[in-house]
């Protein structure tokens, strides 16, 4: 089943890529907000990171929930509650989320987000304004700009990107 060029361009307009670079022990200065229905795929490229969501009502201090620790290249086994297999993960939009670099050196986290179409947002009863958090340590770019930066001259993709998400869907961990 192939997509028409118009259909493909509509999908590509909803894709965004981010690369976070955090110094050891630092957290993103602003939490990330993604619309309800957005699927965010992530992977640690270097170092280690704790990822989490915020839960809180207006007027209350937000608390961290759903904390997960991921390490790119573990130097040793025996650390409990750490995922050493280094899979990618899937998070859903809606609640604010953030990353904190582990106190073991800097980390790099790659995210690929697919925002819902405006029709899907209407079905979810959400606003059709697609907004996303921003952070000074974030590199934001659209799919076409990102693909032109990473594609080789012959149009092929580097092996790293194929391993991240394109050809390895079975290594995706689903979290809420």
N, CA and C of each residue as an Amber inpcrd file, in Angstrom:
protein
   528
   0.8470000  -1.1770000   0.0000000   0.0000000   0.0000000   0.0000000
   0.8900000   1.2360000   0.0000000   0.8100000   2.0170000  -1.0530000
   1.6370000   3.2180000  -1.1400000   0.7790000   4.4500000  -0.8760000
   1.4320000   5.4750000  -0.3840000   0.7310000   6.7220000  -0.0920000
   0.8950000   7.6770000  -1.2650000  -0.1400000   8.4390000  -1.5160000
  -0.0630000   9.4890000  -2.5190000   0.8510000  10.5940000  -1.9860000
   1.5100000  11.3420000  -2.8750000   2.3980000  12.4160000  -2.4120000
   1.7110000  13.4250000  -1.4930000   0.4230000  13.7450000  -1.7610000
  -0.2840000  14.6870000  -0.8930000  -0.4610000  14.1010000   0.4950000
  -0.8160000  12.8060000   0.5610000  -1.0000000  12.1470000   1.8470000
   0.3120000  12.0900000   2.6150000   1.3870000  11.7680000   1.9230000
   2.6970000  11.6750000   2.5570000   3.1370000  13.0340000   3.0930000
   2.9190000  14.0930000   2.3280000   3.3280000  15.4230000   2.8000000
   2.5030000  15.8470000   4.0130000   1.2210000  15.4560000   4.0700000
   0.3980000  15.7630000   5.2390000   0.9510000  15.0760000   6.4800000
   1.3750000  13.8320000   6.3350000   1.9510000  13.0970000   7.4640000
   3.2750000  13.7240000   7.8800000   4.1220000  14.0450000   6.9090000
   5.4370000  14.6010000   7.2180000   5.3440000  15.9630000   7.9010000
   4.2800000  16.7190000   7.6290000   4.0940000  18.0060000   8.2950000
   3.7970000  17.8370000   9.7760000   3.3320000  16.6690000  10.1800000
   3.0000000  16.4140000  11.5830000   4.1490000  15.7690000  12.3540000
   5.2680000  15.5090000  11.6720000   6.4260000  14.8710000  12.3070000
   7.4190000  15.9370000  12.7510000   7.9250000  15.7950000  13.9670000
   8.9890000  16.6950000  14.4310000  10.0720000  15.8630000  15.1010000
  11.2910000  16.3540000  15.0350000  12.4380000  15.6770000  15.6410000
  13.1090000  16.6330000  16.6100000  13.6210000  16.0800000  17.6960000
  14.3380000  16.8720000  18.6890000  15.5690000  16.1120000  19.1280000
  16.5910000  16.8590000  19.4590000  17.7920000  16.2820000  20.0400000
  18.0980000  17.0830000  21.2950000  18.0470000  16.4180000  22.4510000
  18.3170000  17.0710000  23.7240000  19.7320000  16.7450000  24.1540000
  20.4530000  17.7560000  24.5580000  21.7950000  17.5850000  25.1090000
  21.7720000  18.1660000  26.5150000  21.9480000  17.2990000  27.5190000
  21.8830000  17.7490000  28.9070000  23.1990000  17.4750000  29.6220000
  23.7250000  18.4580000  30.3550000  24.9080000  18.2070000  31.1810000
  24.5530000  17.2650000  32.3330000  25.5400000  16.6830000  32.9320000
  25.3500000  15.7350000  34.0250000  24.4760000  16.3220000  35.1360000
  23.4190000  15.5950000  35.5120000  22.5550000  15.9910000  36.6100000
  21.5610000  17.0950000  36.3150000  21.5120000  17.6340000  35.1010000
  20.6080000  18.7330000  34.7670000  19.2740000  18.2230000  34.2420000
  18.2380000  18.9950000  34.5090000  16.8910000  18.7240000  34.0220000
  16.5360000  19.7940000  32.9970000  15.6650000  19.4770000  32.0590000
  15.1890000  20.4970000  31.1200000  14.6200000  21.6670000  31.9160000
  14.9070000  22.8830000  31.4940000  14.4480000  24.0490000  32.2450000
  12.9350000  24.2430000  32.1410000  12.3280000  23.8030000  31.0500000
  10.8780000  23.8950000  30.8770000  10.3290000  22.5210000  30.5330000
   9.2390000  22.0950000  31.2010000   8.6300000  20.8090000  30.8370000
   8.1190000  20.8460000  29.3990000   8.0490000  19.6950000  28.7800000
   7.5780000  19.5700000  27.4020000   6.0770000  19.3220000  27.3980000
   5.3570000  20.0840000  26.6010000   3.9170000  19.9140000  26.4470000
   3.6440000  19.4640000  25.0270000   2.9460000  18.3670000  24.8830000
   2.5490000  17.8910000  23.5650000   1.0430000  17.6780000  23.5690000
   0.3820000  17.8980000  22.4410000  -1.0720000  17.7500000  22.3880000
  -1.5180000  16.3160000  22.6870000  -2.7210000  16.2000000  23.1760000
  -3.3250000  14.8830000  23.3860000  -3.3260000  14.1410000  22.0570000
  -2.9900000  12.8750000  22.0640000  -2.9840000  12.0720000  20.8490000
  -1.6470000  12.0150000  20.1490000  -0.6770000  12.8190000  20.5900000
   0.6570000  12.7910000  19.9920000   1.3950000  11.5450000  20.4610000
   2.1130000  10.9110000  19.5550000   2.9690000   9.7730000  19.9100000
   4.4110000  10.2500000  19.8440000   5.1290000  10.1270000  20.9570000
   6.5160000  10.5760000  21.0410000   7.4030000   9.3500000  21.2240000
   8.2520000   9.0970000  20.2360000   9.2130000   7.9980000  20.3080000
  10.5450000   8.5860000  20.7490000  11.2130000   7.9500000  21.7040000
  12.4750000   8.4700000  22.2070000  13.5340000   7.3960000  22.3160000
  14.7990000   7.8330000  22.3700000  15.9240000   6.9160000  22.5320000
  17.1070000   7.6820000  23.1060000  17.8080000   7.0620000  24.0660000
  19.0370000   7.6400000  24.6120000  20.1690000   7.2740000  23.6680000
  20.8790000   8.2730000  23.1750000  21.9980000   8.0280000  22.2700000
  23.3210000   7.9430000  23.0140000  23.4390000   8.6760000  24.1210000
  24.6760000   8.6650000  24.9080000  24.3450000   9.0100000  26.3510000
  25.0920000   8.4410000  27.2880000  24.9050000   8.7320000  28.7020000
  23.6850000   8.0370000  29.2670000  23.1010000   8.6400000  30.2840000
  21.9210000   8.0790000  30.9320000  20.9320000   9.1770000  31.2560000
  19.6590000   8.8160000  31.3030000  18.6120000   9.8100000  31.5280000
  17.4880000   9.1930000  32.3540000  16.8590000  10.0390000  33.1630000
  15.6230000   9.6610000  33.8340000  14.5270000  10.4620000  33.1530000
  13.4970000   9.7770000  32.7030000  12.3810000  10.4580000  32.0480000
  11.1640000  10.3100000  32.9380000  10.3180000  11.3200000  32.9440000
   9.1660000  11.3100000  33.8370000   8.1070000  12.2720000  33.3410000
   6.9240000  12.1360000  33.9230000   5.7980000  13.0300000  33.6440000
   5.4880000  13.8090000  34.9150000   4.7340000  14.8930000  34.7560000
   4.3070000  15.6790000  35.9020000   2.8100000  15.4990000  36.1020000
   2.4040000  15.3660000  37.3550000   0.9980000  15.2920000  37.7140000
   0.7470000  16.3950000  38.7230000  -0.2320000  17.2030000  38.4650000
  -0.5280000  18.2820000  39.3990000  -1.7260000  19.0750000  38.9500000
  -2.4270000  19.6150000  39.9220000  -3.5750000  20.4610000  39.6360000
  -3.1530000  21.9150000  39.8050000  -3.9590000  22.8180000  39.2930000
  -3.6190000  24.2350000  39.4190000  -3.5450000  24.6120000  40.8980000
  -2.5300000  25.3780000  41.2340000  -2.3560000  25.8050000  42.6190000
  -1.5660000  24.8290000  43.4710000  -1.2650000  23.6600000  42.9370000
  -0.4950000  22.6620000  43.6840000   0.8530000  22.4490000  43.0200000
   1.7770000  21.9630000  43.8030000   3.0870000  21.6330000  43.2590000
   2.9640000  20.3330000  42.4620000   3.4890000  20.3400000  41.2440000
   3.4370000  19.1370000  40.4090000   4.4120000  18.1000000  40.9570000
   4.0230000  16.8360000  40.8760000   4.9280000  15.7750000  41.3200000
   5.2780000  14.8850000  40.1420000   6.4480000  14.2530000  40.2540000
   6.9270000  13.3720000  39.1900000   6.2120000  12.0280000  39.2780000
   5.7810000  11.5250000  38.1170000   5.1910000  10.1860000  38.0480000
   5.7900000   9.4500000  36.8540000   5.6610000   8.1440000  36.8470000
   6.1100000   7.3400000  35.7080000   7.5890000   7.4600000  35.4300000
   8.3960000   7.5280000  36.4800000   9.8350000   7.6930000  36.2870000
  10.4550000   6.4260000  35.7200000  11.2750000   6.5950000  34.6910000
  12.0070000   5.4880000  34.0710000  13.4490000   5.9290000  33.8810000
  14.3880000   5.0290000  34.1280000  15.8060000   5.3180000  33.9380000
  16.3140000   4.5080000  32.7670000  17.0120000   5.1530000  31.8480000
  17.5680000   4.4950000  30.6690000  19.0370000   4.8750000  30.5560000
  19.8820000   3.8980000  30.2560000  21.3130000   4.1210000  30.0890000
  21.7090000   3.6260000  28.7120000  22.4540000   4.4450000  27.9690000
  22.8220000   4.0990000  26.5950000  23.8250000   2.9570000  26.5360000
  24.9350000   3.0780000  27.2190000  25.9750000   2.0540000  27.2030000
  26.3700000   1.7290000  28.6340000  25.6670000   0.8070000  29.2680000
  25.9730000   0.5280000  30.6710000  27.3740000  -0.0470000  30.8360000
  28.0970000   0.4830000  31.8170000  29.4530000  -0.0140000  32.0730000
  29.4300000  -1.2630000  32.9310000  28.3840000  -1.4470000  33.6970000
  28.3140000  -2.6300000  34.5500000  26.8880000  -3.0420000  34.8050000
  26.7030000  -4.3050000  35.0440000  25.3750000  -4.8180000  35.3930000
  25.2250000  -4.7510000  36.9030000  24.0570000  -5.0640000  37.3890000
  23.8530000  -5.1140000  38.8250000  23.1070000  -3.9150000  39.3750000
  22.8460000  -2.9120000  38.5540000  22.0510000  -1.7850000  39.0080000
  20.5910000  -2.1620000  38.7960000  19.8290000  -2.1910000  39.8710000
  18.4300000  -2.5980000  39.7590000  17.5790000  -1.4590000  39.2070000
  16.4560000  -1.8080000  38.6460000  15.4800000  -0.8590000  38.1070000
  16.0410000   0.0160000  36.9930000  17.0390000  -0.4790000  36.2810000
  17.5910000   0.2390000  35.1360000  17.4650000  -0.6610000  33.9220000
  16.9520000  -0.1140000  32.8350000  16.7880000  -0.8860000  31.6090000
  18.1010000  -0.8750000  30.8390000  18.8290000  -2.0120000  30.8580000
  20.1250000  -2.0960000  30.1940000  20.0130000  -2.4530000  28.7180000
  18.8440000  -2.8520000  28.2510000  18.7070000  -3.2570000  26.8550000
  18.6600000  -2.0470000  25.9130000  18.4310000  -0.8520000  26.4780000
  18.4330000   0.4000000  25.7270000  17.4690000   0.4170000  24.5430000
  16.2060000   0.0400000  24.7700000  15.2500000   0.1350000  23.6680000
  14.7720000   1.5730000  23.4970000  14.0690000   1.7900000  22.4180000
  13.3840000   3.0730000  22.2950000  12.1110000   2.9760000  23.1250000
  11.4610000   4.0860000  23.3560000  10.2290000   4.0780000  24.1290000
   9.1810000   4.9170000  23.4230000   7.9520000   4.7050000  23.8200000
   6.8150000   5.4370000  23.2760000   6.0850000   6.0970000  24.4260000
   5.8610000   7.3990000  24.3160000   5.0670000   8.1260000  25.2930000
   3.9440000   8.8280000  24.5450000   2.8320000   9.0130000  25.2300000
   1.6970000   9.6920000  24.6220000   1.6160000  11.1210000  25.1260000
   1.1850000  12.0320000  24.2700000   1.0530000  13.4330000  24.6360000
  -0.0970000  13.6550000  25.5930000  -0.1690000  14.8520000  26.1060000
  -1.2470000  15.2080000  27.0210000  -0.7130000  15.8200000  28.2970000
   0.0280000  15.0620000  29.0790000   0.5780000  15.6170000  30.3130000
   2.0150000  16.0790000  30.0910000   2.4280000  17.0340000  30.9000000
   3.7870000  17.5690000  30.7660000   4.8000000  16.4860000  31.1290000
   5.9590000  16.5280000  30.4900000   7.0080000  15.5420000  30.7440000
   8.3570000  16.2150000  30.6740000   9.3850000  15.5250000  31.1680000
  10.7170000  16.1090000  31.1760000  11.7670000  15.0110000  31.2270000
  13.0220000  15.4230000  31.0700000  14.1750000  14.5310000  31.1470000
  15.1820000  15.1110000  32.1300000  15.8780000  14.2280000  32.8370000
  16.9670000  14.6330000  33.7210000  18.1610000  13.7320000  33.4490000
  19.3070000  14.3400000  33.1470000  20.5220000  13.5570000  32.9020000
  20.9760000  12.9330000  34.2150000  21.3910000  11.6740000  34.1560000
  21.9170000  11.0210000  35.3470000  23.2520000  11.6550000  35.7110000
  23.6170000  11.5510000  36.9720000  24.8630000  12.1510000  37.4450000
  26.0370000  11.2430000  37.0960000  26.2120000  11.0140000  35.7980000
  27.2950000  10.1570000  35.3120000  27.9320000  10.7420000  34.0600000
  27.5990000  11.9740000  33.7570000  28.1140000  12.6250000  32.5620000
  26.9690000  13.1420000  31.7070000  27.2850000  13.8380000  30.6320000
  26.2390000  14.3930000  29.7700000  25.4640000  13.2920000  29.0460000
  24.2720000  13.6430000  28.5790000  23.4720000  12.6630000  27.8310000
  22.8810000  13.3140000  26.5860000  22.5740000  12.4670000  25.6130000
  21.8820000  12.8700000  24.3910000  20.6180000  12.0350000  24.2690000
  19.4910000  12.6890000  24.0680000  18.2110000  12.0050000  23.8940000
  17.6180000  12.4700000  22.5710000  17.1880000  11.5150000  21.7500000
  16.5640000  11.8110000  20.4640000  15.0800000  11.5160000  20.5730000
  14.2480000  12.4150000  20.0650000  12.7980000  12.2300000  20.0480000
  12.2620000  12.4160000  18.6400000  11.2980000  11.5930000  18.3000000
  10.5560000  11.7320000  17.0560000   9.0890000  11.7660000  17.4590000
   8.3900000  12.8510000  17.1540000   6.9930000  13.0080000  17.5620000
   6.0880000  13.0390000  16.3410000   4.9910000  12.3100000  16.4240000
   3.9650000  12.3290000  15.3850000   2.7070000  12.9140000  16.0020000
   2.3710000  14.1380000  15.5710000   1.1910000  14.8020000  16.0960000
  -0.0400000  14.3180000  15.3450000  -1.1860000  14.2660000  16.0190000
  -2.4030000  13.8120000  15.3460000  -2.8530000  14.8230000  14.2980000
  -3.6060000  14.3240000  13.3310000  -4.1620000  15.2360000  12.3290000
  -5.2380000  16.0890000  12.9900000  -5.6120000  17.1530000  12.3310000
  -6.6420000  18.0310000  12.9020000  -7.9680000  17.2760000  13.0670000
  -8.2630000  16.3390000  12.1700000  -9.4840000  15.5410000  12.2970000
  -9.4250000  14.6580000  13.5360000  -8.2550000  14.0520000  13.7890000
  -8.1080000  13.2090000  14.9710000  -8.2340000  14.0310000  16.2450000
  -7.6900000  15.2590000  16.2360000  -7.8090000  16.1320000  17.4020000
  -9.2670000  16.4690000  17.6820000 -10.0390000  16.7250000  16.6290000
 -11.4530000  17.0470000  16.8080000 -12.1930000  15.8650000  17.4330000
 -11.8600000  14.6390000  17.0080000 -12.4900000  13.4520000  17.5890000
 -12.1350000  13.2940000  19.0620000 -10.9170000  13.7010000  19.4340000
 -10.4820000  13.6130000  20.8250000 -11.0520000  14.7460000  21.6710000
 -11.6780000  15.7220000  21.0320000 -12.2210000  16.8660000  21.7580000
 -11.1450000  17.8350000  22.2050000  -9.9990000  17.7990000  21.5460000
  -8.8780000  18.6620000  21.9250000  -8.8180000  19.8730000  21.0120000
  -8.0600000  20.8440000  21.4350000  -7.8370000  22.0400000  20.6310000
  -7.0720000  21.6650000  19.3730000  -7.3520000  22.3600000  18.2880000
  -6.6170000  22.0820000  17.0570000  -5.3220000  22.8740000  16.9860000
  -5.0160000  23.6550000  18.0050000  -3.7410000  24.3790000  18.0450000
  -2.6600000  23.4150000  18.5120000  -1.7210000  23.1230000  17.6320000
  -0.6430000  22.2060000  17.9780000   0.4980000  23.0100000  18.5900000
   0.6610000  22.8670000  19.8870000   1.7280000  23.5860000  20.5800000
   2.6670000  22.5730000  21.1850000   3.9090000  22.9990000  21.3770000
   4.8970000  22.1170000  21.9680000   5.8300000  22.9600000  22.8150000
   6.2890000  22.3850000  23.9090000   7.2270000  23.0870000  24.7700000
   8.5360000  23.3200000  24.0540000   9.2760000  24.2890000  24.5220000
  10.5720000  24.5860000  23.9290000  11.5740000  24.7380000  25.0520000
  12.7970000  24.4740000  24.7680000  13.8550000  24.5680000  25.7500000
  15.1100000  25.0250000  25.0380000  15.9340000  25.7870000  25.7160000
  17.1350000  26.3150000  25.0730000  18.1080000  25.2160000  24.6860000
  18.0200000  24.0430000  25.3280000  18.9390000  22.9520000  24.9960000
  18.3530000  22.0290000  23.9330000  17.2640000  22.4500000  23.2990000
  16.5790000  21.6180000  22.3240000  16.8750000  22.1020000  20.9150000
  17.0850000  21.1680000  20.0320000  17.2120000  21.5080000  18.6230000
  15.9250000  21.0470000  17.9620000  15.1070000  21.9830000  17.4940000
  13.8420000  21.6450000  16.8460000  13.9870000  21.7890000  15.3470000
  13.4160000  20.8630000  14.6250000  13.4530000  20.9540000  13.1730000
  12.3120000  20.1290000  12.6060000  11.8430000  20.4650000  11.4320000
  10.8050000  19.6490000  10.8190000  11.4460000  18.4590000  10.1050000
  10.6050000  17.5200000   9.7070000  11.0920000  16.2610000   9.1460000
  11.9350000  16.4760000   7.8930000  11.4530000  17.3220000   6.9750000
  12.1770000  17.4960000   5.7140000  13.5390000  18.1400000   5.9380000
  13.6130000  19.1210000   6.8430000  14.9010000  19.7390000   7.1460000
  15.8260000  18.7200000   7.8040000  15.2820000  17.9230000   8.7370000
  16.0830000  16.9040000   9.4180000  16.5800000  15.8620000   8.4270000
  15.7010000  15.4220000   7.5220000  16.1100000  14.3860000   6.5730000
  17.1910000  14.8980000   5.6320000  17.1360000  16.1780000   5.2620000
  18.1780000  16.7040000   4.3820000  19.5120000  16.8110000   5.1090000
  19.4790000  16.9720000   6.4400000  20.7240000  17.0540000   7.2020000
  21.3660000  15.6860000   7.3920000  20.5560000  14.6330000   7.4500000
  21.1140000  13.3240000   7.7760000  21.1640000  12.3620000   6.6010000
  20.5040000  12.6590000   5.5030000  20.5550000  11.7660000   4.3530000
  21.8870000  11.8990000   3.6380000  22.3590000  10.7830000   3.1230000
  23.5540000  10.8070000   2.2930000  23.1890000  11.3560000   0.9170000
  24.1890000  11.7240000   0.1350000  23.9420000  12.3050000  -1.1830000
  23.1370000  11.3880000  -2.0930000  23.2830000  10.0670000  -1.9270000
  22.5350000   9.1420000  -2.7800000  21.1090000   8.9040000  -2.2830000
  20.6840000   9.6190000  -1.2190000  19.3160000   9.5150000  -0.7310000
  19.0940000   8.4550000   0.3240000  20.1180000   7.7110000   0.7170000
  19.9510000   6.6800000   1.7400000  20.1040000   7.2840000   3.1300000
  19.5410000   6.5840000   4.1130000  19.6090000   7.0420000   5.4990000
  20.7900000   6.3980000   6.2040000  21.4250000   7.1280000   7.1290000
  22.4890000   6.5200000   7.9230000  21.9500000   5.3530000   8.7460000
  22.7900000   4.3770000   8.9910000  22.3930000   3.1850000   9.7350000
  21.8450000   3.5480000  11.1150000  22.4000000   4.5630000  11.7700000
  21.9600000   4.9330000  13.1070000  20.4800000   5.2710000  13.1390000
  20.0030000   6.0850000  12.1920000  18.5920000   6.4450000  12.1820000
  17.7130000   5.2440000  11.8980000  18.1660000   4.3470000  11.0240000
  17.3850000   3.1440000  10.7590000  17.2600000   2.3170000  12.0280000
  18.3370000   2.2210000  12.7950000  18.2980000   1.4520000  14.0310000
  17.4410000   2.1300000  15.0880000  17.3820000   3.4590000  15.0700000
  16.6160000   4.1700000  16.0860000  15.1380000   3.8290000  16.0200000
  14.5230000   4.0840000  14.8930000  13.0750000   3.9490000  14.8380000
  12.5430000   3.2980000  13.5810000  13.1750000   3.5240000  12.4680000
  12.5690000   3.1630000  11.1980000  12.4470000   1.6560000  11.0320000
  13.5080000   0.9100000  11.3070000  13.4920000  -0.5290000  11.0790000
  13.4230000  -1.3510000  12.3520000  13.2680000  -0.7200000  13.5130000
  13.2870000  -1.4700000  14.7660000  12.0470000  -1.2230000  15.6160000
  10.8400000  -1.3820000  15.0570000   9.6530000  -1.1240000  15.8630000
   9.4550000  -2.1430000  16.9750000  10.0150000  -3.3490000  16.8320000
   9.8260000  -4.3700000  17.8550000  10.6280000  -4.0800000  19.1140000
  11.5050000  -3.0830000  19.0970000  12.2860000  -2.7370000  20.2760000
  11.6930000  -1.5260000  20.9910000  10.4390000  -1.2300000  20.7470000
   9.8030000  -0.0710000  21.3540000   9.0950000  -0.4800000  22.6310000
   9.3840000   0.2460000  23.7090000   8.7530000   0.0000000  24.9950000
   7.6100000   0.9860000  25.1450000   6.4390000   0.5200000  25.5010000
   5.2780000   1.3920000  25.6230000   5.1140000   1.8200000  27.0760000
   5.0190000   3.1280000  27.3170000   4.8010000   3.6500000  28.6620000
   3.6710000   4.6520000  28.6260000   3.0450000   4.8570000  29.7450000
   1.9500000   5.8360000  29.8360000   2.4230000   7.0960000  30.4970000
